[in-house]
Amino acid sequence: MSTALRFGPPVVTVDVEDWPQSTWNRDLPITERSVANTHRMLEVLDRVGVRATMFVLGKLAEKFPAVVREIQAAGHEVASHGYGHLEIFSQTREEFRADVRRGKDLLEQITCQPVRGYRAPDFSIVRRSIWALGDLAELGFAYDSSIFPVQRPRYGIPDWPSEPVQVLTSNGGRILEFPLAAYRALGRNWPVGGGGYNRLLPGMASRWFARHIMQSCPYVFYCHPYELDDREFDEMPWRVPLKLRVHQGLFRSRVESRLVGMLRRLGGRPIVDLLEQQRWPQVQAQSFAQA
């Protein structure tokens, strides 16, 4: 590995969920479209020879367990995205623990393997829900990848470290945190780790950010299978407001080619490959809690 990419290749993570249920209405059933989109994502990853961490929503796993087995059989890491895609700060602590336990148990029953990683819906580990890291450690997770070290209206902890850290929790536990990629410029952190940011940025710019970040720490990238589906909003039976259609669907037609271009040039790996790679710095979770 060259010095410039000493923390490469990129860490590739996929949040396996269904757009209508995860974003439009949490009470909707998981649709068959989520299966087709996941199959398409698996084909893309196979084409470029990359294994990823796939954070699977419990509701999707419950309805379509065969998809989880296909993810596992393809050599990807199966991790948890919770059960119902509810933001942590919208739940009580008891509700959160029940949701997480349900999602984890479902995946372990399907794969017959321990689930080591978790990602919160909508990156909802923020200052007021930092306590969730302690609960995740208690529930048996080795790592979390929910924190975006940026300031956004609904998520983010802008002063969180950009590199992976060993988090010491207030209840005496510990858990590794793999934050999403952010780029420091003009006195603040900017999100460049995937999702809508990857749709809007030119492919060359995304790859430049990835290479720059990998000089000093891992580049944790995320995407969703539904982002490969540029016809979803035209074929949806619900009327989605134009603003939301633009925010969630603009340039979806570019996602596959950009993803393939990045992975062919830079490669990729799952989070599990980094767990024993080195000793990461320690931080106290409570120092980032809401005052």
C-alpha positions in Angstrom: 0.0 0.0 0.0 1.4 3.4 -0.9 1.9 6.1 1.8 -0.9 8.1 0.3 -3.3 5.3 0.8 -1.9 3.8 3.9 -5.4 3.6 5.4 -7.0 2.3 2.2 -8.8 0.7 0.5 -12.1 2.4 1.3 -14.4 0.9 3.9 -17.6 0.1 1.9 -20.9 -0.1 3.9 -24.4 -0.6 2.5 -27.6 0.2 4.5 -30.0 -2.5 3.3 -33.5 -1.1 3.6 -36.6 -0.2 1.6 -37.0 3.5 0.7 -40.8 3.8 1.2 -40.7 2.2 4.7 -37.4 3.8 5.8 -38.1 7.3 4.6 -41.7 7.8 3.6 -43.8 5.9 6.2 -42.3 3.7 8.8 -45.6 1.7 9.1 -45.4 0.5 5.5 -44.6 -3.1 4.7 -41.3 -3.9 3.1 -41.7 -4.2 -0.7 -40.4 -6.7 -3.2 -38.5 -3.8 -4.8 -36.0 -3.9 -1.9 -35.1 -7.4 -2.9 -34.5 -6.5 -6.5 -32.4 -3.5 -5.5 -30.3 -5.6 -3.1 -29.7 -8.2 -5.8 -28.5 -5.4 -8.1 -26.1 -4.1 -5.3 -24.8 -7.6 -4.8 -24.2 -7.9 -8.6 -22.3 -4.6 -8.6 -20.1 -5.6 -5.7 -19.4 -9.0 -7.3 -18.5 -7.3 -10.6 -15.7 -5.2 -9.0 -14.7 -8.0 -6.6 -15.3 -6.0 -3.4 -16.7 -7.3 -0.1 -18.7 -4.9 2.0 -20.4 -4.5 5.4 -24.1 -4.6 4.8 -26.3 -3.2 7.6 -29.5 -5.1 7.2 -32.8 -3.7 8.6 -34.6 -6.3 10.8 -38.0 -5.8 9.1 -36.4 -6.6 5.7 -34.6 -9.6 7.1 -37.8 -10.9 8.7 -39.8 -10.7 5.5 -37.0 -11.8 3.1 -34.6 -14.0 5.0 -33.3 -15.5 1.8 -31.7 -12.1 0.9 -29.7 -12.1 4.1 -28.4 -15.6 3.3 -27.5 -14.4 -0.2 -25.5 -11.5 1.3 -23.7 -13.9 3.6 -23.0 -16.4 0.8 -21.5 -13.7 -1.3 -18.9 -13.1 1.4 -20.2 -9.8 2.8 -20.3 -9.0 6.5 -23.9 -9.0 7.8 -24.4 -6.3 10.4 -27.5 -4.7 12.0 -29.5 -1.6 11.0 -31.9 -2.2 13.9 -35.4 -3.5 13.3 -37.9 -0.8 12.4 -35.7 2.1 11.1 -36.7 4.4 14.0 -34.4 7.2 15.0 -32.9 6.5 18.4 -33.9 9.9 19.8 -37.6 9.2 18.9 -37.6 6.2 21.2 -37.4 5.5 24.9 -34.3 3.7 26.1 -36.3 0.5 26.6 -37.9 0.8 23.1 -34.4 1.3 21.6 -33.0 -1.8 23.3 -35.9 -3.9 22.3 -35.6 -2.7 18.6 -31.9 -3.4 18.5 -32.2 -6.8 20.2 -35.0 -7.9 17.9 -33.0 -6.9 14.8 -29.8 -8.6 16.0 -31.6 -11.8 17.0 -33.3 -12.1 13.6 -30.0 -11.8 11.7 -28.2 -14.2 14.0 -31.0 -16.8 13.6 -30.8 -16.4 9.8 -27.0 -16.5 9.4 -26.1 -18.7 12.4 -23.2 -16.2 13.0 -22.7 -13.5 15.6 -23.6 -9.9 14.5 -20.7 -7.6 15.5 -21.7 -4.3 14.0 -24.6 -1.8 14.2 -25.6 1.4 12.4 -28.4 3.6 13.6 -31.2 4.7 11.3 -30.5 8.2 9.9 -27.2 8.3 11.8 -29.2 9.1 14.9 -26.5 8.7 17.5 -26.1 12.4 18.3 -25.3 14.2 21.5 -28.6 13.6 23.2 -28.5 9.9 22.3 -24.8 9.2 23.0 -25.9 6.9 25.8 -26.9 4.4 23.0 -23.2 3.4 22.6 -23.2 1.9 26.1 -26.4 0.0 25.4 -24.9 -1.4 22.2 -21.9 -2.6 24.0 -24.1 -4.3 26.6 -26.1 -6.0 23.8 -22.9 -7.6 22.5 -21.8 -5.4 19.6 -18.1 -5.0 18.9 -18.5 -1.8 16.9 -20.9 0.9 15.8 -20.8 3.1 12.6 -23.5 5.7 13.2 -21.7 8.9 13.9 -21.2 11.5 11.3 -18.6 14.1 12.5 -20.5 17.0 10.8 -23.2 19.5 11.7 -26.4 18.7 10.0 -30.0 19.7 11.0 -31.0 16.1 12.0 -27.7 14.4 12.8 -24.1 14.8 13.4 -21.5 15.4 16.2 -19.2 18.0 14.5 -16.3 17.6 17.1 -16.3 13.8 17.0 -12.9 12.4 15.9 -12.7 11.6 12.2 -10.7 8.4 12.8 -12.0 5.2 14.4 -11.9 5.3 18.2 -12.4 3.0 21.1 -15.3 4.5 23.1 -15.4 4.2 26.8 -19.1 4.4 27.8 -20.6 5.7 31.0 -21.8 2.3 32.1 -18.2 0.9 32.0 -18.4 -0.7 28.6 -16.4 -0.1 25.5 -17.2 -0.2 21.8 -15.3 0.8 18.6 -16.8 3.6 16.6 -16.2 3.9 12.8 -17.4 7.4 11.9 -18.6 8.2 8.4 -16.1 10.1 6.2 -15.9 13.9 6.4 -13.5 16.4 4.9 -12.1 19.4 6.9 -12.2 22.7 5.2 -13.1 26.4 6.0 -13.1 25.6 9.7 -15.7 22.8 9.6 -16.2 19.2 8.6 -18.1 18.5 5.3 -19.9 15.1 4.6 -18.2 13.3 1.7 -18.8 9.7 2.7 -21.5 8.6 0.3 -25.3 8.7 0.0 -26.7 11.9 -1.5 -23.2 13.5 -1.3 -21.9 10.9 -3.7 -24.8 11.5 -6.1 -24.2 15.2 -6.2 -20.4 15.4 -6.3 -18.6 14.6 -9.6 -17.0 11.1 -9.5 -13.5 12.6 -9.7 -14.2 14.8 -6.7 -15.5 11.9 -4.6 -12.4 9.8 -5.4 -10.1 12.8 -4.6 -11.8 13.2 -1.1 -11.4 9.4 -0.5 -7.7 9.5 -1.4 -7.1 12.6 0.8 -8.9 11.1 3.8 -7.1 7.8 3.5 -3.8 9.6 4.0 -4.7 9.9 7.7 -7.6 7.6 8.5 -10.0 5.1 7.0 -12.5 6.4 4.5 -15.9 5.0 5.6 -18.3 5.1 2.6 -22.1 4.3 2.7 -24.8 3.8 0.2 -28.2 2.1 -0.2 -29.4 -0.4 -2.7 -32.4 1.8 -3.6 -30.0 4.5 -4.8 -29.3 2.3 -7.8 -33.1 2.4 -8.7 -33.6 5.6 -10.8 -37.2 4.5 -11.7 -38.5 4.1 -8.2 -40.3 7.4 -7.8 -41.9 7.3 -11.2 -43.4 3.8 -10.4 -44.3 4.4 -6.8 -48.0 4.1 -6.0 -47.8 7.1 -3.5 -47.6 10.7 -4.4 -44.3 11.9 -3.0 -43.7 15.7 -2.8 -41.4 17.2 -5.4 -38.9 18.5 -2.8 -38.5 15.0 -1.4 -38.3 13.4 -4.8 -35.5 15.8 -5.8 -33.7 15.4 -2.4 -33.8 11.6 -2.5 -33.8 10.9 -6.2 -31.7 13.5 -8.0 -28.9 11.8 -10.1 -29.7 8.3 -9.0 -28.9 7.3 -12.6 -25.3 8.2 -11.9 -24.9 6.1 -8.8 -24.0 2.7 -10.3 -21.4 4.0 -12.7 -19.8 6.2 -10.0 -19.8 3.4 -7.5 -18.2 1.0 -10.0 -15.7 3.7 -11.0 -14.6 4.3 -7.4 -14.3 0.6 -6.4 -12.4 -0.3 -9.6 -9.9 2.4 -8.9 -9.6 2.2 -5.1 -11.0 -1.2 -4.1 -13.0 -1.7 -0.9 -13.3 -3.8 2.2 -15.8 -4.4 5.1 -15.5 -2.9 8.6 -14.8 -6.3 10.1 -11.4 -6.3 8.4 -10.3 -3.4 10.5 -11.4 -4.6 13.9 -8.0 -6.1 14.8 -5.9 -3.9 12.5 -4.5 -1.6 15.2 -5.1 0.0 18.5 -7.4 2.9 18.0 -7.4 6.0 20.3 -9.7 6.1 23.3 -12.4 8.7 23.9 -15.0 9.1 26.7 -18.6 9.0 25.3 -19.8 11.3 28.1 -17.5 14.1 26.9 -19.6 14.4 23.8 -23.0 14.2 25.5 -25.5 17.0 25.4 -25.0 19.4 28.3 
